[in-house]
Amino acid sequence: MGLNQQTSSELMRLGERLKSVLKLAFSELTPHVHSINSLTAFLNYHRSNSQRVFTAQKSTDGHQVLCALPGVKALQEFIEKASPHISAASYEKLSKAHQLYARAISQHASSHADLKRQLNALHDNKSPSKSDNRAQLYYAAKSLLGFSVEHVCCSYVLTVNPSNNHFLQEVAMVSKLGIQRSPDAAPFVQFYSHPHPSDFDKPTRLTQTSKIEQNKFSIGIVEPLSSAGFYNAYTSYSVSNSGMVFDDIPNVNALDATFIFNNPDELVNPLTHSSQCTSTSISIKNPAKKLTLLVFVDKKINATSNVKVGCYHGNQKVEEGKLNAADMWTERLPDFPQLQVVSLESPKNYITEHPELAEKIAFLLNYSELEDTQFACYVMEVDFPIWSSTYRIYFEHSE
């Protein structure tokens, strides 16, 4: 009969929980055992099971964790052998997660091997209905709120801050195309995550000749990529929730709005900081038909990183420098966007096939005074992104 959607989601969260507690346990083991061979010798544990545990705590999602793990008895053996070398709190968390693991197998499968077959079948026969469900949510939210956006296009550029190498220079372009709102809907508000600058009066007007001020947080409206008159539609800002409010433009039914945020002092540099995760994200504040999220990351940073994606509840603010991807499993939704790697040198690459994006990227790089050849580029495309969720492309770093 196979696994239903509710059971699939429960198993996904169980796998994420197991991954989280395994990573906690590994962090308490001596660094000398952070390989399969050394873990096998240190714990006197079967090598193939060491490989399974090692793989599980590095897996991408919860289903992969459950498939990678050894069986119930073998995992129990690992926990007992690791117990003298980890804290009592970690041992308790591992033991509780192991109980849930054993219970899940007994409830939903005849064995661990059977559970793996069901999970693999679930991913081999993925139904396109999730896109249909997202579309239904879009139309329902659009009707309820009286507000919609045709296309949200967000592009991040991440480099090392040349003036302070303890931080990354983050330049983000957020473009919202085809904004439509009914007369009684809430006004258009553009939010930002950086602490509100005390000297902020209004966003800067950006043109083709505008250039970045590297060491100053700034917010600008890109006039060539926004509807005529949009800059003058700015009306006020809210200090409490870091939001800029805009009036409607007379006789404009579908509004385009493009912003650039320059952030030189919020993201720590993973090459010099103990933080092991850098996150870029876009929150879907209004119902949108399509999302495109691009991240240009300096090749020096990319060389030490594993890139991953996820869709999460709301817009959970994480204190910079303390972000841990393993902790985010509690907020992850059972919807998994695809990640593409873009080669800028290819004559038929993603960007040249999307001229509306090429213009935006050219403006962003010109404004930032950067060359595209110094970056690796990742892109996520989602039709009908989930309203009131956050999509992330994030990087887990290793030394």
HUGI-V705925 format. One record per pair of residues at least 24 apart in sequence whose ideal C-beta (glycine too) atoms are under 8 Angstrom apart, sorted by the first residue. I is the first residue (numbers start at 1). J is the second residue. If there is no record, write none. Layout:
# HUGI-V705925
((I | J) (I | J))
This chain:
# HUGI-V705925
((2 | 118) (2 | 121) (2 | 122) (3 | 108) (3 | 118) (3 | 119) (3 | 122) (5 | 334) (7 | 108) (8 | 63) (8 | 122) (8 | 334) (9 | 334) (10 | 104) (11 | 62) (11 | 63) (11 | 66) (11 | 104) (11 | 108) (11 | 119) (12 | 61) (12 | 62) (12 | 63) (12 | 332) (12 | 334) (13 | 62) (13 | 329) (13 | 330) (13 | 332) (14 | 62) (14 | 66) (14 | 97) (14 | 100) (14 | 101) (14 | 104) (15 | 59) (15 | 61) (15 | 62) (15 | 63) (15 | 64) (15 | 65) (15 | 66) (16 | 61) (16 | 62) (16 | 65) (16 | 329) (16 | 330) (16 | 332) (17 | 62) (17 | 97) (17 | 100) (17 | 329) (18 | 56) (18 | 62) (18 | 65) (18 | 66) (18 | 69) (18 | 97) (18 | 101) (19 | 56) (19 | 57) (19 | 59) (19 | 62) (19 | 65) (19 | 326) (19 | 329) (20 | 326) (20 | 327) (20 | 329) (21 | 90) (21 | 93) (21 | 94) (21 | 97) (22 | 53) (22 | 56) (22 | 57) (22 | 94) (23 | 57) (23 | 326) (24 | 90) (24 | 93) (24 | 326) (25 | 82) (25 | 86) (25 | 90) (25 | 94) (26 | 57) (28 | 85) (28 | 86) (28 | 87) (28 | 90) (29 | 82) (29 | 85) (29 | 86) (30 | 85) (43 | 78) (43 | 81) (43 | 82) (44 | 81) (45 | 77) (45 | 78) (45 | 81) (46 | 74) (49 | 74) (49 | 77) (49 | 78) (53 | 78) (60 | 308) (61 | 332) (61 | 336) (62 | 329) (63 | 119) (63 | 122) (63 | 123) (66 | 101) (66 | 104) (66 | 115) (66 | 116) (66 | 119) (67 | 116) (67 | 119) (67 | 120) (69 | 101) (69 | 112) (71 | 111) (71 | 112) (72 | 98) (72 | 101) (72 | 102) (72 | 105) (72 | 112) (75 | 101) (130 | 335) (131 | 383) (131 | 384) (134 | 335) (134 | 382) (134 | 383) (134 | 384) (134 | 385) (134 | 386) (135 | 383) (135 | 384) (137 | 287) (137 | 384) (137 | 386) (137 | 387) (138 | 287) (138 | 288) (138 | 289) (138 | 384) (138 | 387) (139 | 287) (141 | 287) (141 | 387) (142 | 287) (145 | 185) (145 | 186) (145 | 286) (145 | 287) (146 | 181) (146 | 182) (146 | 184) (146 | 185) (147 | 179) (147 | 180) (147 | 181) (147 | 182) (147 | 185) (147 | 186) (147 | 188) (147 | 286) (147 | 287) (148 | 178) (148 | 179) (148 | 180) (148 | 181) (148 | 286) (148 | 287) (148 | 288) (148 | 289) (149 | 176) (149 | 177) (149 | 178) (149 | 179) (149 | 180) (149 | 286) (149 | 287) (149 | 288) (149 | 289) (150 | 177) (150 | 178) (150 | 179) (150 | 180) (150 | 254) (150 | 288) (150 | 289) (150 | 290) (151 | 175) (151 | 176) (151 | 177) (151 | 178) (151 | 288) (151 | 289) (151 | 290) (151 | 291) (151 | 292) (152 | 176) (152 | 177) (152 | 282) (152 | 284) (152 | 288) (152 | 290) (152 | 291) (152 | 292) (152 | 385) (153 | 177) (153 | 291) (153 | 292) (153 | 294) (153 | 357) (153 | 360) (154 | 282) (154 | 291) (154 | 292) (154 | 293) (154 | 294) (155 | 293) (155 | 294) (155 | 295) (155 | 296) (155 | 360) (155 | 361) (155 | 364) (156 | 280) (156 | 294) (156 | 295) (156 | 296) (156 | 393) (157 | 296) (157 | 364) (157 | 365) (157 | 368) (157 | 370) (157 | 375) (158 | 267) (158 | 278) (158 | 280) (158 | 295) (158 | 296) (158 | 297) (158 | 298) (158 | 301) (159 | 298) (159 | 301) (159 | 370) (159 | 374) (160 | 269) (160 | 271) (160 | 298) (160 | 300) (160 | 301) (161 | 214) (161 | 215) (161 | 264) (161 | 265) (161 | 269) (162 | 214) (163 | 214) (163 | 215) (163 | 264) (164 | 215) (164 | 264) (164 | 265) (165 | 269) (165 | 271) (165 | 272) (166 | 268) (166 | 269) (166 | 272) (166 | 273) (167 | 264) (167 | 265) (167 | 266) (167 | 267) (167 | 268) (167 | 269) (168 | 267) (168 | 268) (168 | 269) (168 | 278) (168 | 301) (169 | 214) (169 | 262) (169 | 263) (169 | 264) (170 | 261) (170 | 262) (170 | 263) (170 | 264) (170 | 266) (170 | 267) (170 | 280) (171 | 212) (171 | 260) (171 | 261) (171 | 262) (171 | 263) (171 | 364) (171 | 367) (171 | 368) (172 | 260) (172 | 261) (172 | 263) (172 | 280) (173 | 222) (173 | 258) (173 | 259) (173 | 260) (173 | 360) (173 | 363) (173 | 364) (174 | 258) (174 | 259) (174 | 261) (174 | 282) (175 | 222) (175 | 225) (175 | 256) (175 | 257) (175 | 258) (175 | 259) (175 | 360) (176 | 256) (176 | 257) (176 | 258) (176 | 286) (176 | 288) (177 | 256) (178 | 254) (178 | 255) (178 | 256) (178 | 289) (179 | 254) (179 | 255) (179 | 256) (179 | 257) (179 | 286) (180 | 253) (180 | 254) (180 | 255) (181 | 248) (187 | 235) (187 | 245) (187 | 246) (187 | 247) (187 | 248) (188 | 245) (188 | 246) (188 | 248) (188 | 255) (188 | 257) (189 | 238) (189 | 243) (189 | 244) (189 | 245) (189 | 246) (189 | 285) (190 | 243) (190 | 244) (190 | 246) (190 | 257) (190 | 259) (191 | 241) (191 | 242) (191 | 243) (191 | 244) (191 | 283) (191 | 285) (192 | 219) (192 | 242) (192 | 243) (192 | 244) (192 | 261) (193 | 242) (193 | 266) (193 | 317) (194 | 242) (194 | 261) (194 | 263) (194 | 266) (195 | 242) (196 | 239) (196 | 242) (200 | 237) (202 | 234) (202 | 237) (203 | 231) (203 | 234) (203 | 244) (203 | 259) (205 | 231) (206 | 260) (206 | 367) (208 | 363) (208 | 366) (210 | 367) (211 | 367) (211 | 369) (212 | 262) (212 | 367) (212 | 368) (212 | 369) (213 | 262) (214 | 262) (214 | 264) (215 | 264) (215 | 265) (216 | 262) (216 | 264) (217 | 261) (217 | 262) (217 | 263) (217 | 264) (217 | 265) (217 | 266) (218 | 260) (218 | 261) (218 | 262) (219 | 244) (219 | 259) (219 | 260) (219 | 261) (220 | 259) (220 | 260) (220 | 261) (220 | 262) (221 | 257) (221 | 258) (221 | 259) (222 | 258) (222 | 259) (222 | 260) (222 | 363) (224 | 363) (225 | 256) (225 | 258) (225 | 359) (225 | 360) (225 | 363) (226 | 256) (226 | 257) (226 | 258) (227 | 252) (227 | 255) (227 | 256) (227 | 257) (230 | 255) (230 | 256) (230 | 257) (258 | 360) (260 | 364) (260 | 367) (266 | 320) (267 | 320) (268 | 320) (268 | 321) (270 | 301) (270 | 304) (270 | 305) (270 | 395) (270 | 397) (271 | 300) (271 | 301) (271 | 304) (271 | 397) (273 | 321) (274 | 321) (275 | 320) (275 | 321) (275 | 322) (275 | 323) (275 | 397) (276 | 324) (276 | 325) (276 | 396) (276 | 397) (276 | 398) (277 | 323) (277 | 324) (277 | 325) (277 | 394) (277 | 395) (277 | 396) (277 | 397) (278 | 305) (278 | 323) (278 | 394) (278 | 395) (278 | 397) (279 | 318) (279 | 323) (279 | 325) (279 | 392) (279 | 393) (279 | 394) (279 | 395) (280 | 392) (280 | 393) (280 | 394) (281 | 315) (281 | 390) (281 | 391) (281 | 392) (281 | 393) (281 | 394) (282 | 390) (282 | 391) (283 | 314) (283 | 315) (283 | 389) (283 | 390) (284 | 385) (284 | 386) (284 | 387) (284 | 388) (284 | 389) (284 | 390) (284 | 391) (285 | 388) (286 | 387) (287 | 387) (288 | 384) (288 | 385) (288 | 387) (289 | 383) (289 | 384) (290 | 381) (290 | 382) (290 | 383) (290 | 384) (290 | 385) (291 | 380) (291 | 381) (291 | 382) (291 | 385) (291 | 391) (292 | 357) (292 | 379) (292 | 380) (292 | 381) (293 | 379) (293 | 380) (293 | 381) (293 | 391) (293 | 393) (294 | 342) (294 | 357) (294 | 361) (294 | 377) (294 | 378) (294 | 379) (294 | 380) (295 | 377) (295 | 378) (295 | 379) (295 | 393) (296 | 365) (296 | 372) (296 | 375) (296 | 376) (296 | 377) (297 | 375) (297 | 376) (297 | 377) (297 | 378) (297 | 395) (298 | 374) (298 | 375) (299 | 374) (299 | 375) (299 | 376) (301 | 395) (301 | 397) (302 | 375) (302 | 376) (302 | 395) (304 | 397) (304 | 398) (304 | 399) (305 | 395) (305 | 396) (305 | 397) (305 | 398) (306 | 395) (306 | 396) (306 | 398) (307 | 339) (307 | 378) (307 | 393) (307 | 394) (307 | 395) (308 | 339) (308 | 393) (308 | 394) (308 | 395) (308 | 396) (309 | 336) (309 | 337) (309 | 338) (309 | 339) (309 | 380) (309 | 391) (309 | 392) (309 | 393) (309 | 394) (310 | 336) (310 | 337) (310 | 391) (310 | 392) (310 | 394) (311 | 335) (311 | 336) (311 | 337) (311 | 385) (311 | 386) (311 | 389) (311 | 390) (311 | 391) (311 | 392) (312 | 389) (312 | 390) (312 | 391) (312 | 392) (313 | 389) (313 | 390) (314 | 388) (314 | 389) (314 | 390) (315 | 390) (316 | 390) (323 | 394) (325 | 394) (325 | 396) (328 | 392) (333 | 386) (333 | 389) (335 | 386) (337 | 380) (337 | 381) (337 | 382) (337 | 391) (338 | 380) (338 | 381) (339 | 378) (339 | 379) (339 | 380) (339 | 393) (340 | 378) (340 | 379) (340 | 380) (340 | 381) (341 | 376) (341 | 377) (341 | 378) (342 | 377) (342 | 378) (342 | 379) (343 | 377) (344 | 372) (344 | 373) (344 | 375) (344 | 377) (345 | 373) (350 | 377) (350 | 379) (351 | 377))
